[in-house]
Amino acid sequence: MKKIVVTGGAGFIGSCIIARLNASSVKEIIVVDHLDATPKWKNLVGKEVEDFVDKDEFLVALERNKFHKKIDAIIHMGACTSTTETNASYLMENNYLYSKRLCQWAVAHKVLFLYASSAATYGAGELGFSDDDRITVKLKPLNIYGYSKQLFDLWVIKNRLINKVAGFKFFNVFGPNEYHKGDMRSVIAKSFDEVIQHKKIRLFKSYRKDYADGEQKRDFIYVKDAAEIVYYFLTHPAKKGIYNVGTGKARTWNDLARALFRALKSKPVIEYIDMPTALRDKYQYFTQADITKLRKVGYKSNFYSLEEAVKDYVSYLKTHSYW
């Protein structure tokens, strides 16, 4: 690899992908992002990159063919990732239209294109969590964020680009470099200080009889594993399609809480609180990535267990350090 563009490169997953690239001595990286008045610039401190370009300026320059002779791959992680964002126009512009223009350019110029989708596309999980394309076209997301990601997946499939690009349906990713995300941070990140100061953690109550409080399940994947999967596809450019990025093993929120207490050598104290009314009909009670397709394409690496990942992450949280 010579030169790689990472959109959303100052963000959570994007900056961790850059850390993984640097670990393999890849330094010719163009970071594309929009920083505004956020502290996410700190995710780039200490990383070796070649340039930074604002996301709007980059797309214009790209379409004017100022970069095409230099770029080998585009890792498109840039998006509005707020699952509670209600401005549909903003989400469609950032998550669908921008992605479409970027992909069109990459395909036209035979540049490797890897992009972020989301497990939010699975909605309530009524069709399961298979990344088979025949299932993908039938999915019904519960919120506009999930729909904006689903729409791009559908565009890729309908325009017969599924054998020309690679997409990643990220499940519940957590780990270092998410500090700037506010309410969108993982429960581990949001609860760390509370456990330190008040020796307790708060989780949402369940509003379904078949799930006890805290027993709702998610496929939690450590960001280092997520970055490793993206790196695999970058270094195996013949591998195409849309893939789940999860561990394939659902764990409960109670498991997550207990792992945090264990990592901090503290007695578990869990308080169950009301879920905001606006979230109750959009809440996923169970997610678990089917990673059969990922394994079949040749990805063999093991994943951090939930307990191992939380322990590693706590080492970052204690010092508010970055990967």
Helices and strands as residue ranges (DSSP letters): E 4-7, H 12-23, E 29-33, G 39-44, E 51-54, H 55-63, E 73-76, H 88-91, I 92-97, H 98-108, E 112-118, G 119-122, H 133-136, H 144-158, E 166-170, E 172-174, G 179-184, H 187-198, E 201-204, E 217-218, E 220-222, H 223-235, E 241-245, E 251-252, H 253-263, E 270-273, H 277-280, H 292-296, H 306-317
